[in-house]
């Protein structure tokens, strides 16, 4: 039996089925719309917000660095940064290429930025220290640079320029290698952040680095930044911790002014009271401001190809034979071990040379010094005395005690880089280095500061701090309140220290080798000259290095400053390095005791620019004599201007007459 499809009952049945199907379809649609618009509203709202909102970090200003007197060493100035946000690769590349018309962007830099965007998937700083003209050009053409954001950010500013570059160091954008290292915690550091690269900035990075904030920016449909989004409260950045140094900024700048600008070297000044670093100067230097925001390629090439090596910090990295400045260590070890007394003389007098081990060992003075006690041997810098003293100590005891003092170790200064002293810890050094077992004769060279003995200027300054104190030497510290390592000490009785100081006094007393360049109006300067051999001077291709290590303070009072200077290829410690030490000490002590400063400071400067000053006649009356073991007392004679000091150079009222030009002629 066939049903009539047009029968009213069949039509009603089919219509009812269609109603059911439509109702089910509408139910599904209603449920889907409800799920999307009601149950999933927060998800879609977040996605929509994400498409038009982005979070950007607010750079935190680094902590301000102050010197010991409260002067600002490094702070922050307003600057501009240019940031590009992630997007389609071709679009970002095209934006960078258009940006290159106004911002210095090489192809290599573009490739680096693209690689960083792919690696991290977040904004990248194109220029952390953008020029105002470039910023203005981009702001005028904002429509041409979608995803580019120009923002104000703190710019690091260094006040000492070249005078303090090696101390402060500099900052720069964190690299991928640094982000991957353990030194920079992933939860604190992100791409684009500015971090300390070297110097104090690097060592105290954790304290100086602040906490970045967060801000929200809104985009339009074309990906252009409209402005800050007011619907979400931004989190402000927190500045880093301020840092207070032991450095005396004016003293550091003074040393920069007086150091011969044609020579290289270093000057270190320490406070003997606590080992605080008053000045840490290396010449030539560099301006750390050149590194802020990224250093120009031309500047970087110039700094790395300069024969003077301005990026090399000679004060803590330079290793030099300490020469006669190390004789005080030999003397101190001998007194400590009890192998000599202050008044004792050596069996053989100095006749200009001394025979031992079938060879002749010469003294620097061919005329000889005769018989000397310990202080006189220091004052005369008698090599023959110290040859015999080295044999009395013995090679192994000399190695052991020198190692205990720390001459084969670092000082532990609060800097990220410091060279370790070179000094044999035991006789195996000669076997491993030279292939032979050493004899006692090795002690002869070591006892006068030559042989396998190289020290940094900072290490020698630390040793002389012990002579200025009670024989103990705390580790040098640049920042106040910084971590302190272990110091070391010589176990010397007060009369032993007095004997060593008396030897230093003879060097700078009338008739001493450094008297003219160290005699000051208000202060006593005690010190030791040194003439350090180097590979070029041994071959006769250059002069020896000039050393002077000194203590200074009010007459009859404990020393208040220790200064060590080395001038590479300076030839004469007494004529070149000693005046630097005296002028440094005089400047610091005058300011400390409220006295006016002057540019004509030493006796040598006074006699070359005018008559003998009245203060000199009062401090050093004509009855003064220097006693020696080889003849009668030597009277004070009118000083003769060394030939190499004529004619006066351009720093005749600051660095001493003719010092700068003298260095140029010697080299």
C-alpha positions in Angstrom: 0.0 0.0 0.0 1.5 3.3 -1.1 1.2 6.4 1.1 0.3 9.6 -0.5 3.2 12.0 0.3 0.8 14.9 -0.2 -1.6 13.5 2.4 -2.2 16.0 5.1 -1.2 13.6 7.8 2.1 12.8 6.1 2.8 16.5 5.6 2.2 17.1 9.3 4.5 14.3 10.3 7.3 15.6 8.0 6.8 19.2 9.2 7.1 18.0 12.8 10.4 16.3 12.0 11.7 19.4 10.4 10.7 21.4 13.5 12.6 19.0 15.7 15.7 19.2 13.4 15.6 23.0 13.4 15.0 23.1 17.2 18.1 20.8 17.7 20.2 22.9 15.3 19.1 26.1 17.1 19.8 24.5 20.4 23.3 23.6 19.3 23.9 27.2 18.0 22.5 28.7 21.2 24.7 26.5 23.3 27.8 27.3 21.2 27.1 31.0 21.4 26.6 30.7 25.2 29.8 28.8 25.5 31.8 31.4 23.4 30.2 34.5 24.7 29.4 33.6 28.3 31.5 30.7 29.5 34.6 31.7 27.3 34.2 35.5 27.5 37.3 35.9 29.7 39.4 34.0 27.3 38.3 36.0 24.3 38.5 39.2 26.2 42.1 38.4 27.2 43.0 37.5 23.6 41.4 40.8 22.4 43.3 42.7 25.0 46.5 40.9 24.0 46.0 42.0 20.4 45.8 45.6 21.4 47.8 45.7 24.7 51.4 44.9 25.4 53.5 45.1 28.5 56.8 46.9 28.3 59.5 47.0 31.0 60.3 50.3 32.8 64.1 50.4 33.2 65.2 50.9 36.7 67.9 53.6 37.4 71.1 52.1 38.7 72.2 53.2 42.2 74.3 56.3 42.4 78.0 55.9 43.3 79.5 58.4 45.7 83.1 59.0 46.7 84.4 59.1 50.4 83.4 62.9 50.6 79.9 62.5 49.2 80.7 63.7 45.6 78.9 61.9 42.8 81.1 59.6 40.9 78.4 58.0 38.7 74.7 58.8 38.4 71.9 58.8 35.9 70.7 61.4 33.4 67.6 61.3 31.2 68.0 59.5 27.9 66.0 58.0 25.1 65.7 54.4 24.0 64.2 52.9 20.9 62.5 49.5 21.2 60.9 47.3 18.6 58.2 44.8 19.4 57.9 41.3 17.9 55.8 40.8 14.8 55.9 39.2 11.3 59.5 38.7 10.3 59.3 40.5 7.0 57.5 43.4 8.6 60.0 43.8 11.4 62.9 43.6 8.9 61.3 46.3 6.7 60.7 48.5 9.7 64.4 48.2 10.7 65.6 49.0 7.2 63.4 52.2 7.1 64.7 53.0 10.6 68.3 52.8 9.4 67.7 56.2 7.6 67.6 57.9 10.9 69.3 55.5 13.3 72.8 54.0 12.9 72.0 50.4 12.1 74.4 48.2 10.2 73.3 44.9 8.5 75.1 43.0 11.2 73.1 44.8 13.9 69.9 44.2 12.1 70.7 40.5 11.9 71.5 40.5 15.6 68.2 42.1 16.5 66.2 39.7 14.3 68.0 36.7 15.9 67.2 38.1 19.4 63.5 38.6 18.5 63.3 35.0 17.2 65.1 33.6 20.3 63.1 35.4 23.0 59.9 36.4 21.3 59.7 39.7 23.1 60.6 43.4 22.6 64.3 44.2 21.8 66.1 47.5 22.4 67.4 48.9 19.1 69.3 51.8 20.7 69.6 52.2 24.4 71.0 55.7 24.1 69.3 57.2 21.1 70.3 60.6 19.8 67.5 63.3 20.2 67.5 64.0 16.4 66.9 60.4 15.6 64.1 60.2 18.2 62.5 63.3 16.8 62.6 61.9 13.3 60.9 58.7 14.4 58.2 60.5 16.4 57.4 62.7 13.4 56.9 59.5 11.2 55.2 57.2 13.7 52.9 55.8 11.1 55.9 54.5 9.2 57.3 52.5 12.1 54.7 50.1 13.5 55.8 48.3 16.6 58.5 50.9 17.4 58.4 52.5 20.8 60.4 55.5 22.0 60.8 55.8 25.7 62.7 57.8 28.3 65.2 55.7 30.3 68.0 56.6 32.7 71.4 57.0 31.1 74.5 56.3 33.1 76.8 59.3 33.5 80.4 59.2 34.9 81.9 62.3 36.4 85.6 61.4 36.4 85.9 60.6 32.7 89.4 59.2 31.9 90.6 59.8 35.5 88.4 57.1 36.9 87.4 54.8 34.0 89.4 51.8 35.3 87.8 52.1 38.8 84.2 52.7 37.9 84.2 50.5 34.8 81.2 51.0 32.5 77.7 49.5 31.7 76.2 48.0 28.6 73.3 46.0 27.3 73.3 42.4 28.6 74.5 39.8 26.1 73.1 36.4 25.3 76.2 34.8 26.8 75.7 36.8 30.1 72.0 35.8 30.2 73.0 32.2 29.9 75.6 32.5 32.7 75.1 31.8 36.4 76.2 35.3 37.3 72.9 36.8 35.9 69.9 35.1 37.4 67.2 34.4 34.8 64.4 35.5 37.2 66.0 39.0 37.5 67.6 39.7 34.1 66.0 40.0 30.7 67.2 41.0 27.2 67.7 44.7 26.8 68.7 45.3 30.4 71.8 47.4 31.1 74.3 45.8 33.4 77.8 46.4 34.7 80.6 45.1 32.4 83.8 45.8 34.4 85.1 47.7 37.4 83.0 48.6 40.3 79.9 48.6 38.1 80.4 44.8 37.5 81.6 43.8 41.0 78.7 45.4 42.7 76.1 44.7 40.0 73.7 43.0 42.4 73.6 46.1 44.6 73.5 48.8 41.9 71.0 47.0 39.7 67.4 48.0 40.5 64.1 46.2 39.8 62.4 47.1 36.5 58.8 48.2 36.5 56.0 47.4 34.0 53.8 49.6 31.8 51.0 48.8 29.4 50.7 50.3 25.9 47.8 50.1 23.5 47.9 49.4 19.8 45.6 50.3 17.0 44.5 47.9 14.2 47.6 48.5 12.1 50.0 47.6 15.0 50.9 51.2 15.8 51.3 52.2 19.4 48.6 54.6 20.5 49.9 55.3 24.0 49.8 54.1 27.5 46.7 52.0 28.5 45.0 53.6 31.5 42.9 50.6 32.4 45.7 48.7 34.2 47.9 50.3 36.8 51.6 50.3 35.9 54.2 49.0 38.3 56.9 51.6 38.9 60.6 50.7 38.7 62.7 50.6 41.9 66.1 52.2 41.8 69.3 50.3 42.7 71.1 50.7 46.0 73.5 53.6 46.3 77.2 52.8 46.7 79.8 54.7 48.8 83.4 54.4 47.9 86.7 55.0 49.8 87.9 56.6 46.6 88.8 60.3 46.9 87.5 61.7 43.6 89.5 64.9 43.7 92.7 63.0 44.5 92.0 60.7 41.6 91.5 63.7 39.3 94.7 65.3 40.7 96.8 62.2 39.9 95.4 62.3 36.3 96.5 65.9 36.0 100.1 65.4 37.3 100.9 62.1 35.6 103.1 62.6 32.6 100.8 62.3 29.6 103.4 60.8 27.3 104.1 57.8 29.7 102.2 54.8 31.0 102.0 53.5 34.5 99.9 53.5 37.7 99.5 55.2 41.0 97.8 53.6 44.0 97.0 55.4 47.2 95.8 53.5 50.3 94.6 54.6 53.8 96.8 52.7 56.3 94.1 53.0 58.9 91.8 50.4 57.2 93.2 49.6 53.8 90.7 51.8 52.0 91.6 52.6 48.4 92.0 56.4 48.2 93.0 56.4 44.5 93.5 53.7 41.9 94.9 55.2 38.7 96.1 53.7 35.5 97.6 55.6 32.6 96.6 55.9 29.9 92.9 55.5 30.6 89.6 55.7 28.8 86.3 57.6 29.2 83.6 55.2 30.4 80.9 57.5 29.0 81.9 56.3 25.5 80.5 52.9 26.4 77.0 54.1 27.5 74.4 53.0 25.1 76.9 51.0 23.0 80.4 52.2 22.0 81.0 53.4 18.4 83.0 51.0 16.2 85.6 53.6 15.5 86.1 54.3 19.2 86.4 50.6 20.0 88.9 50.0 17.3 91.0 53.0 18.5 91.0 51.8 22.1 92.1 48.3 21.1 94.8 49.3 18.6 96.3 52.1 20.8 99.9 51.1 21.7 99.4 52.5 25.2 96.7 49.9 25.9 94.2 52.3 27.6 91.8 49.4 28.4 94.5 47.6 30.4 94.3 48.5 34.1 98.0 48.6 35.2 97.2 49.2 38.8 95.7 45.7 39.4 96.5 43.7 36.3 100.0 45.0 35.5 102.8 42.7 36.7 106.3 44.2 37.1 109.5 43.3 38.8 109.3 45.2 42.1 113.1 45.9 42.1 114.4 47.7 45.2 111.0 48.4 46.6 110.9 44.7 47.5 114.1 45.0 49.6 111.9 46.0 52.5 110.2 42.6 52.2 113.6 40.9 52.4 114.5 43.0 55.4 111.2 42.4 57.1 111.5 38.6 56.6 115.0 38.6 57.9 114.0 40.5 61.0 111.0 38.2 61.5 113.2 35.1 61.3 115.8 36.6 63.5 118.7 36.1 61.1 119.8 39.8 61.4 119.5 42.6 63.9 118.9 46.3 62.9 122.4 47.4 63.9 124.2 44.4 62.5 126.4 44.7 59.4 127.2 42.0 56.8 130.6 40.3 57.0 131.7 41.7 53.6 131.6 45.4 52.8 130.2 46.7 49.6 133.0 47.7 47.2 130.7 48.0 44.1 130.6 44.2 43.5 130.7 40.9 45.5 132.0 37.5 44.5 129.9 34.4 45.2 129.6 31.1 43.4 132.5 31.8 41.0 130.9 35.0 39.6 130.7 38.7 40.4 127.5 40.2 41.7 127.4 43.9 41.1 125.9 46.7 43.1 124.1 49.6 41.4 126.8 52.0 42.7 130.2 50.9 41.3 131.9 53.0 44.1 130.3 50.8 46.7 128.7 51.6 50.1 131.2 50.0 52.5 129.7 48.5 55.7 126.0 49.2 56.3 123.6 48.3 59.0 120.0 47.5 57.9 118.6 51.1 57.8 121.7 52.3 55.9 121.5 49.4 53.4 117.9 50.4 52.7 118.8 54.1 52.5 121.7 53.3 50.1 119.8 50.5 48.4 122.9 48.5 48.7 122.6 45.3 46.6 125.7 43.7 48.1 124.2 43.9 51.6 120.9 42.3 50.4 122.8 39.6 48.5 124.3 38.4 51.8 121.0 38.9 53.6 119.3 36.7 51.0 121.8 33.9 51.7 121.3 34.2 55.4 117.6 33.8 55.0 118.0 30.8 52.6 116.1 30.1 49.5 113.4 27.8 51.0 112.7 30.1 53.9 112.5 33.1 51.6 110.0 31.3 49.4 107.9 30.0 52.3 107.7 33.4 54.1 107.1 35.4 51.0 104.2 33.0 50.1 102.7 33.4 53.6 102.8 37.2 53.2 100.9 36.8 49.9 103.3 37.7 47.2 102.1 34.8 45.0 98.4 35.7 45.6 95.9 38.3 44.8 95.2 41.2 47.2 91.5 40.4 47.2 90.4 43.9 46.1 86.7 44.3 45.3 87.2 44.4 41.5 86.2 41.6 39.0 89.7 41.3 37.7 93.1 41.2 39.5 96.3 39.6 38.6 97.9 37.1 40.9 101.5 37.9 42.0 104.3 35.8 40.5 106.6 34.4 43.1 107.8 30.8 43.4 106.1 28.9 46.2 108.7 26.2 46.4 111.9 25.0 44.5 109.7 23.0 42.1 109.0 26.2 40.3 112.4 26.2 38.7 112.1 22.5 37.7 108.8 23.0 36.1 109.6 26.4 34.4 113.3 26.1 33.6 114.1 22.4 33.9 116.7 22.6 36.6 116.8 22.5 40.4 117.6 25.8 42.0 120.6 26.6 44.1 120.9 29.0 47.0 122.1 31.6 44.5 118.5 32.1 43.4 118.0 33.9 46.7 120.4 36.6 45.6 118.2 37.9 42.8 115.0 37.4 44.7 116.4 39.4 47.7 116.7 42.6 45.5 113.3 42.3 43.8 114.5 40.6 40.6 114.3 37.1 39.2 110.9 35.3 39.1 109.2 38.0 41.1 106.4 40.1 39.5 103.9 42.1 41.5 101.1 44.5 40.8 101.3 48.1 42.1 98.3 47.4 44.4 100.2 44.4 46.0 103.2 46.6 46.7 101.0 49.3 48.2 99.3 46.7 50.4 102.8 45.6 51.6 103.8 49.2 52.4 100.6 49.6 54.4 102.0 46.9 56.7 105.1 49.1 57.2 102.9 52.1 57.9 101.0 50.2 60.5 102.1 47.5 63.0 103.2 45.0 60.4 99.6 44.0 59.5 97.9 44.7 56.2 94.2 44.5 55.7 92.9 43.8 52.2 92.4 46.9 50.1 88.8 47.9 49.7 87.3 50.3 47.2 83.7 50.4 48.5 82.8 51.2 52.0 81.1 48.2 53.8 82.3 45.8 51.1 83.2 42.2 51.9 86.6 41.8 53.5 88.9 38.9 52.9 91.8 37.8 55.0 94.7 40.1 55.5 98.3 39.2 56.4 101.0 40.4 58.7 104.7 40.5 59.4 105.5 39.4 62.9 107.7 42.4 63.6 108.5 44.1 66.9 108.0 47.9 67.1 111.8 48.5 67.0 112.1 46.4 63.9 109.4 48.4 62.1 111.1 51.6 63.3 114.4 50.3 61.8 112.7 49.7 58.4 111.1 53.2 58.5 114.4 54.7 59.3 115.8 53.2 56.2 113.0 54.6 54.2 113.6 58.0 55.8 117.2 58.0 54.7 116.0 57.6 51.1 114.1 60.9 51.3 116.4 62.8 53.7 118.9 65.4 52.6 121.5 63.6 50.5 119.1 60.7 49.8 118.4 59.6 46.3 114.8 60.9 46.3 115.1 63.9 48.6 114.7 66.7 46.0 111.5 65.3 44.6 109.9 64.3 47.9 110.7 67.2 50.4 107.4 68.9 51.3 106.5 71.9 53.4 104.2 70.2 55.9 104.7 66.5 55.7 107.3 63.8 56.2 107.7 61.4 53.2 109.4 58.1 53.7 109.9 55.8 50.8 111.9 53.6 48.6 113.0 54.0 44.9 113.1 51.1 42.5 114.5 50.5 39.0 112.8 47.5 37.5 114.1 45.7 34.6 111.8 44.6 31.8 112.3 42.6 28.6 113.0 45.6 26.5 115.4 47.2 29.0 117.4 44.0 29.4 118.0 44.0 25.6 118.9 47.7 25.7 115.8 48.7 23.7 114.2 50.8 26.4 114.7 52.3 29.8 113.9 50.5 33.1 110.6 51.0 34.9 110.7 53.6 37.6 109.2 52.7 41.0 108.6 54.6 44.2 106.7 53.4 47.3 106.1 55.9 50.1 104.5 56.7 53.4 103.5 60.2 54.3 102.0 62.1 57.3 102.6 65.0 59.7 106.2 65.0 61.2 106.4 62.8 64.2 103.0 61.2 63.6 102.0 57.9 62.1 101.7 57.8 58.3 98.3 58.8 57.0 98.6 57.7 53.4 100.6 55.1 51.4 101.3 55.8 47.8 103.0 53.6 45.2 103.8 54.8 41.7 105.3 53.0 38.7 106.2 54.7 35.5 106.9 52.4 32.6 110.3 53.0 31.0 110.6 56.0 33.4 114.3 55.2 34.1 114.6 56.9 37.5 112.4 56.2 40.5 113.9 59.1 42.4 113.4 61.7 39.6 110.1 60.5 38.0 108.1 58.3 40.3 109.0 59.9 43.6 107.6 63.3 42.8 104.3 61.7 41.7 104.1 60.0 45.1 105.0 63.2 47.0 102.6 65.4 45.1 99.8 62.9 45.5 100.4 62.7 49.3 100.7 66.5 49.7 97.4 67.1 47.8 95.5 64.5 50.0 97.0 65.6 53.3 96.5 69.3 52.7 92.8 68.8 52.0 92.5 66.4 55.0 94.1 68.9 57.4 92.3 72.0 55.9 95.4 73.6 54.2 95.3 75.3 50.9 96.6 73.3 47.9 99.2 74.4 45.5 100.7 73.3 42.2 104.3 74.0 43.3 104.7 71.4 46.0 108.1 69.7 46.2 111.5 71.2 46.9 112.6 70.3 43.3 109.7 72.4 41.9 110.5 75.3 44.1 114.2 75.5 43.2 113.4 75.2 39.5 110.8 78.0 39.5 112.3 80.4 42.1 114.5 80.7 45.2 114.8 78.1 47.9 111.7 78.5 50.1 112.0 79.6 53.7 110.1 76.5 54.9 112.9 74.3 53.5 115.6 76.1 55.5 113.5 75.6 58.6 112.7 71.9 58.1 116.1 70.9 56.8 118.7 73.2 58.4 122.3 73.2 57.0 123.5 71.0 59.9 121.6 68.1 58.5 123.8 65.3 57.3 123.4 61.8 55.9 125.8 59.4 57.5 127.3 56.6 55.3 129.7 53.8 56.0 132.1 54.8 53.2 133.2 58.3 54.1 132.4 61.5 56.0 128.9 63.0 56.3 127.6 64.5 53.1 126.6 68.2 53.3 123.5 69.5 51.6 124.4 70.8 48.2 122.5 73.0 45.9 120.6 70.7 43.6 121.5 70.6 40.0 118.8 70.4 37.5 119.0 67.0 35.7 119.6 67.5 32.0 116.5 65.5 31.1 114.4 68.0 32.9 115.3 70.9 30.5 113.6 72.7 29.0 110.3 72.8 31.1 107.4 71.0 29.5 103.8 72.1 29.3 103.0 70.8 32.8 105.6 72.8 34.5 103.1 73.9 37.2 101.3 70.7 37.7 103.3 67.6 36.9 106.7 68.9 37.7 108.9 70.8 35.2 109.5 69.0 32.1 108.2 65.6 33.2 105.9 65.1 30.2 108.5 66.1 27.6 111.2 64.1 29.3 109.2 61.0 29.0 108.7 61.6 25.3 112.5 62.0 24.7 113.3 58.9 26.7 111.0 56.7 24.8 
